Amino acid sequence: MKLFDSYCYADINAVASQYYSKSTLGDGWVIDSATILNADSFNVSAISNNKIWSFTVTPPNCEKLGFDNSFTGLDTTDALHLSALCVSLLVTAFCMKVLKRPL
């Protein structure tokens, strides 16, 4: 599976198809073709002002189909541990505030 635009696709053909469907790269460059090179990369040709530009795209691997919004790299267990640490810090600060009050 390959990652492109925060979405995991089943194979390189699907990624190349999505890349080609963007049709433009900005600054007037128009995508002319997206040709599969191998199981990991594809070649893209773009045209602007009668100049042809070609480059290879190698998208990273991903683990599951669909949107991959784990930009932080944290999984659920890590997020729970981090949340517990934050709560512990707030509880400790509250306890210190209560103990600091005159009796």
N, C-alpha and C positions, 0 to 999 in steps of 0.2 A: 504494500500500500504506500502511496506517495502523498505528501502534504503540499498543497498549493492554495494560497489565499485563505489560510486557516481552515481548510477543509481537506479531509483525507479521502483520496480517491482509490478505487480498487486496483488500478494499474496505470502504467505510463500512457497508454492510449487515451484514457479519460482525462488525464492531466493535459496532454498535448491538445486535445479537443477544446478544453476549457480555456487554455492559453490562446489558442487560435481564435476563439469566439470573442476575445477582448477586442480584436480588430485594430486597435491603435495602441501605441506605446507612449504617446505624448509627443510634443514638439513636432507634430506633423508626420511622424513615422507610422506607416500602415503595415500591419502584419500581412505578408504575402503567403507564407506557408509555415507549417509546423510538421517536420518529418521525424519519425521515430528512428533513433540511431541504435538503441539497444534497450534492455529492460530497465535501465536506470536513467536514461537521458534522451532528449530530443533536440533537434536543430530547428531554429527559428530564422526565417528570412523576413526582413522588413525593407520597405522602400520609402524614400523621401527625396523629392527633387531629383528624380532619376538616378539616385544613388542607392545601391543595394548593400544592406548590412546583414551579416549572418552571425549568429552566436549559438552556443550550446547551453541548454538549461538542464540542470540536474537537481530535481526537487528532493528534499530530504524524505527519509522513511517515516512512517507513522504507524501506530499500533491498532487503531480502530477506524472504522468507516464513519463519516459524518464530521461535524464541526469539532475542531480541537481548540478549545478556548482555554487551555491550561498554559497561558503565557508565562506564569510564574514558575512552572515546573512543580508546583505543590500538588500532591494528591490529597484525598480526603483525610487520611490519617495525619498527614503533616499539618493540614489546616486545623484539625481538631486540637492537636498539641499546641499549635501557636495560639489558638483561641483560649485554651486553658491557661497558658502562661500569661496572657493579657488579663484575664479575669483574676488570676492569682495576684498580679501586680496591683490591680484596682482594689481588691479586698484587703491586701496588706496596707495600702495607703489609707484606706478608710479606717482600719483598726488603729493605725498610728495616730490618726487624727482624733479618734475617740479617746485613746489613752492619754493624749496630750492635754485634753480638757481638764480643768481643775475639778476635783471631786467635791 
